[in-house]
Amino acid sequence: MIKIAVTGAAGRMGKTLIEACHASEICELTAATERPDSSLVGADAGELAGVGTLDVKVSASLNETADFDVFIDFTHPTVTTKNIDYCVANNRKMIIGTTGCDDELQAKIRKASESIAIVYAPNMSVGVNLCLKLLQMAAKVLGDDVDVEVIEAHHHHKVDAPSGTALKMGQVVADTLGRDLNECAVYGREGQTGARDPETIGFSTIRAGDIVGDHTVMFAGPGERVEITHKSSSRMTYAKGSLRAAEWLSRKKNGLFDMMDVLDLS
């Protein structure tokens, strides 16, 4: 069994990861953490996730003797930064699904991967990563003859925009078309914007209700358009993808990978 540690155990994603570990025949939860000021520190992680007692207490931090193989982090860039330091110091592998990571943190992840194995991806869903491959194919075939727009929707608790998945989708298209996303991305439009620059890739963001995650990339040309869409109805898809990544990562000593590597879609 692959021993898993989950951080942010009391959060929506943390609870789903605990539930997924409980249902898995390959992975087992052996450690869970929450922020030190949480009233849930000391609670049983299984009871917290509604799957019964697992005899894994939620702790405020991990000590050097914590028993796990892979650390799964879907929290916040500031928290992820500290968790990377811990995993490097204690030679533990990491699954990082945290979004909103700036250039400095991404450089830290790359540096850490020289000594430990890391899967870092903005979306752990198998379906989303299949869509990334389809986007490569569509962009290659349709080329510069179409306008490209990325539309994404999430729940009203999400703090970053556009989503990491939307940005990844835009990046995949830009790379395939030989464009620099930093130069061609347009984030929202308002007022007299003038005619659309055909070299741009547009992003539209929706934050409403309890939407788990919807993403559409539109390739619109004269007389027709192609839309590649993924819709998540449950966070369990991300949790199952994370455990699939953990199983794959268990055979690696070090290196930086993403879900395209895990799924052999690279």
C-alpha positions as CSV (number, residue, x, y, z in Angstrom):
1,M,0.0,0.0,0.0
2,I,1.2,3.5,-0.8
3,K,1.0,5.7,2.3
4,I,-0.6,9.1,1.8
5,A,-0.5,12.3,3.7
6,V,-3.2,14.9,3.0
7,T,-2.9,18.6,4.0
8,G,-5.9,20.9,4.3
9,A,-7.8,17.9,5.7
10,A,-10.8,19.9,6.7
11,G,-11.3,21.6,3.4
12,R,-13.5,20.4,0.6
13,M,-10.7,18.9,-1.4
14,G,-9.0,17.5,1.7
15,K,-12.1,15.6,2.8
16,T,-12.6,14.2,-0.7
17,L,-9.0,13.0,-0.8
18,I,-9.5,11.2,2.6
19,E,-12.6,9.6,1.2
20,A,-10.8,8.5,-1.9
21,C,-7.9,7.0,0.1
22,H,-10.5,5.1,2.2
23,A,-12.0,3.6,-0.9
24,S,-8.7,2.8,-2.6
25,E,-7.2,-0.7,-2.7
26,I,-3.7,0.8,-3.5
27,C,-3.4,3.9,-1.3
28,E,-4.1,4.4,2.4
29,L,-4.2,7.6,4.5
30,T,-1.6,7.6,7.2
31,A,-1.3,11.3,8.0
32,A,-3.4,14.5,7.8
33,T,-2.8,18.1,8.7
34,E,-4.8,21.3,9.2
35,R,-3.8,24.8,10.0
36,P,-2.7,25.2,13.7
37,D,-5.6,27.4,14.6
38,S,-8.2,25.0,13.3
39,S,-10.7,23.6,15.9
40,L,-10.5,20.3,14.0
41,V,-6.9,19.6,14.9
42,G,-7.0,16.3,16.9
43,A,-10.1,15.0,15.2
44,D,-10.1,11.6,13.4
45,A,-9.6,12.3,9.7
46,G,-12.0,9.6,8.7
47,E,-14.8,10.9,10.9
48,L,-14.1,14.4,9.5
49,A,-14.6,13.1,5.9
50,G,-17.6,11.0,6.9
51,V,-16.1,7.6,6.2
52,G,-15.8,6.4,9.8
53,T,-12.9,6.1,12.1
54,L,-9.5,5.7,10.4
55,D,-7.3,6.1,13.5
56,V,-5.5,9.0,11.8
57,K,-5.6,12.1,13.9
58,V,-5.5,15.5,12.2
59,S,-2.3,17.3,13.3
60,A,-1.2,20.9,13.1
61,S,2.0,19.9,11.3
62,L,4.1,16.9,10.3
63,N,7.1,15.9,12.3
64,E,10.1,14.1,11.0
65,T,8.8,10.7,12.0
66,A,5.5,11.0,10.2
67,D,4.8,7.8,8.3
68,F,3.9,8.4,4.6
69,D,5.3,8.0,1.1
70,V,3.5,10.7,-0.9
71,F,2.3,14.2,0.3
72,I,-0.8,15.6,-1.5
73,D,-1.2,19.3,-1.4
74,F,-4.2,21.2,-2.8
75,T,-3.9,24.3,-0.5
76,H,-2.5,27.8,-1.0
77,P,0.9,28.9,-2.5
78,T,2.2,30.1,0.9
79,V,1.3,26.7,2.5
80,T,2.7,24.8,-0.4
81,T,6.0,26.6,-0.1
82,K,6.5,25.3,3.5
83,N,5.4,21.8,2.5
84,I,8.0,21.6,-0.2
85,D,10.7,22.5,2.3
86,Y,9.4,19.7,4.6
87,C,9.3,17.1,1.8
88,V,12.7,17.9,0.5
89,A,14.2,17.8,4.0
90,N,12.6,14.4,4.7
91,N,12.8,12.9,1.2
92,R,9.0,12.6,0.6
93,K,7.4,12.6,-2.8
94,M,4.7,15.3,-3.6
95,I,1.5,15.7,-5.6
96,I,0.9,19.4,-6.0
97,G,-2.5,20.6,-7.2
98,T,-2.2,24.1,-5.7
99,T,-3.1,26.8,-8.2
100,G,-2.1,30.4,-8.4
101,C,1.6,29.6,-8.0
102,D,3.8,32.5,-9.1
103,D,7.1,32.3,-11.0
104,E,9.1,32.1,-7.7
105,L,7.2,29.2,-6.4
106,Q,7.3,27.4,-9.7
107,A,11.1,27.8,-9.7
108,K,11.1,26.4,-6.1
109,I,9.2,23.3,-7.3
110,R,11.6,22.8,-10.2
111,K,14.6,23.0,-7.8
112,A,12.9,20.6,-5.3
113,S,12.3,18.1,-8.1
114,E,16.1,17.7,-8.4
115,S,16.0,15.7,-5.1
116,I,12.4,14.4,-4.8
117,A,9.8,13.2,-7.2
118,I,6.9,15.7,-7.8
119,V,3.8,15.6,-9.9
120,Y,2.7,19.2,-10.3
121,A,-0.5,19.9,-12.4
122,P,-3.2,22.6,-12.2
123,N,-5.8,19.8,-12.7
124,M,-5.5,16.2,-11.7
125,S,-8.6,15.0,-13.5
126,V,-8.0,12.3,-16.1
127,G,-10.7,13.9,-18.4
128,V,-9.1,17.3,-18.2
129,N,-5.7,16.0,-19.2
130,L,-7.2,14.1,-22.1
131,C,-8.8,17.4,-23.2
132,L,-5.3,19.0,-23.1
133,K,-4.2,16.4,-25.6
134,L,-7.2,17.1,-27.8
135,L,-6.5,20.8,-27.6
136,Q,-3.0,20.2,-29.0
137,M,-4.5,18.2,-31.9
138,A,-7.2,20.9,-32.6
139,A,-4.7,23.8,-32.5
140,K,-2.3,21.9,-34.8
141,V,-5.1,21.2,-37.4
142,L,-7.0,24.5,-37.2
143,G,-3.9,26.7,-36.9
144,D,-4.2,30.4,-37.3
145,D,-7.5,30.3,-39.2
146,V,-9.6,30.4,-36.1
147,D,-10.1,32.6,-33.0
148,V,-9.5,31.0,-29.7
149,E,-11.4,31.7,-26.5
150,V,-11.2,30.0,-23.1
151,I,-14.3,30.1,-20.9
152,E,-14.2,28.7,-17.3
153,A,-16.6,28.6,-14.4
154,H,-16.1,27.7,-10.7
155,H,-17.8,28.1,-7.3
156,H,-17.9,31.4,-5.6
157,H,-15.2,30.4,-3.0
158,K,-12.4,30.1,-5.6
159,V,-9.9,32.9,-5.1
160,D,-7.8,32.9,-8.2
161,A,-8.8,33.8,-11.8
162,P,-8.5,32.6,-14.4
163,S,-8.3,29.1,-13.0
164,G,-5.0,27.2,-13.3
165,T,-6.7,24.7,-15.6
166,A,-7.9,27.5,-18.0
167,L,-4.4,29.0,-18.0
168,K,-2.9,25.6,-18.8
169,M,-5.4,25.1,-21.6
170,G,-4.4,28.5,-23.0
171,Q,-0.8,27.6,-22.7
172,V,-1.2,24.4,-24.5
173,V,-2.9,26.1,-27.4
174,A,-0.4,29.0,-27.5
175,D,2.6,26.6,-27.5
176,T,1.1,24.6,-30.3
177,L,0.5,27.8,-32.4
178,G,4.0,29.1,-31.6
179,R,2.7,32.1,-29.5
180,D,3.8,33.6,-26.2
181,L,0.8,33.4,-23.9
182,N,2.1,36.3,-21.8
183,E,1.8,38.5,-24.9
184,C,-1.3,37.2,-26.6
185,A,-3.6,36.6,-23.6
186,V,-6.6,38.9,-23.1
187,Y,-8.3,38.6,-19.7
188,G,-11.9,40.0,-20.2
189,R,-13.2,42.8,-22.4
190,E,-15.1,45.9,-21.7
191,G,-16.0,49.1,-23.6
192,Q,-14.8,50.0,-27.0
193,T,-12.2,47.4,-27.5
194,G,-11.9,47.5,-31.3
195,A,-11.9,44.6,-33.6
196,R,-10.5,41.3,-32.2
197,D,-6.8,40.7,-32.8
198,P,-6.7,37.3,-34.5
199,E,-3.4,36.5,-32.6
200,T,-5.0,36.8,-29.2
201,I,-6.3,34.1,-26.9
202,G,-9.2,35.3,-24.8
203,F,-10.2,34.3,-21.3
204,S,-13.6,34.6,-19.7
205,T,-14.2,33.8,-16.0
206,I,-17.4,33.0,-14.1
207,R,-17.6,32.6,-10.3
208,A,-21.0,31.5,-9.1
209,G,-22.8,29.1,-6.8
210,D,-21.3,25.7,-6.2
211,I,-19.9,25.0,-9.7
212,V,-17.1,22.4,-9.3
213,G,-15.4,23.3,-12.5
214,D,-16.4,23.9,-16.1
215,H,-13.9,24.6,-18.9
216,T,-14.5,25.2,-22.7
217,V,-12.0,26.1,-25.3
218,M,-13.6,27.5,-28.5
219,F,-12.0,27.5,-31.9
220,A,-14.2,29.7,-34.0
221,G,-13.6,30.1,-37.8
222,P,-15.6,31.2,-40.8
223,G,-18.8,29.1,-40.9
224,E,-18.0,26.7,-38.1
225,R,-16.6,26.3,-34.6
226,V,-15.1,23.5,-32.6
227,E,-15.6,23.4,-28.8
228,I,-13.7,21.2,-26.5
229,T,-15.5,21.1,-23.1
230,H,-14.9,19.4,-19.7
231,K,-17.4,19.6,-16.8
232,S,-16.7,18.4,-13.3
233,S,-19.6,17.4,-11.2
234,S,-17.6,16.1,-8.2
235,R,-14.2,16.8,-6.7
236,M,-13.8,13.0,-6.5
237,T,-12.4,13.1,-10.1
238,Y,-9.5,15.2,-8.9
239,A,-8.9,13.0,-5.9
240,K,-8.9,9.8,-8.0
241,G,-6.5,11.4,-10.4
242,S,-4.3,12.3,-7.5
243,L,-4.1,8.8,-6.2
244,R,-3.4,7.5,-9.7
245,A,-0.6,10.0,-9.8
246,A,0.7,8.8,-6.4
247,E,0.8,5.2,-7.6
248,W,2.7,6.3,-10.7
249,L,5.1,8.5,-8.7
250,S,5.9,5.7,-6.3
251,R,8.2,4.3,-9.0
252,K,10.2,7.5,-9.4
253,K,13.1,8.7,-7.3
254,N,13.1,12.3,-8.4
255,G,12.0,14.6,-11.2
256,L,9.2,17.0,-12.1
257,F,6.2,15.5,-13.9
258,D,2.6,16.4,-14.7
259,M,-0.6,14.4,-15.4
260,M,0.3,14.2,-19.0
261,D,3.3,12.1,-18.0
262,V,1.2,10.0,-15.6
263,L,-1.3,9.2,-18.3
264,D,1.3,8.7,-21.0
265,L,-0.1,11.5,-23.1
266,S,3.1,13.6,-23.4
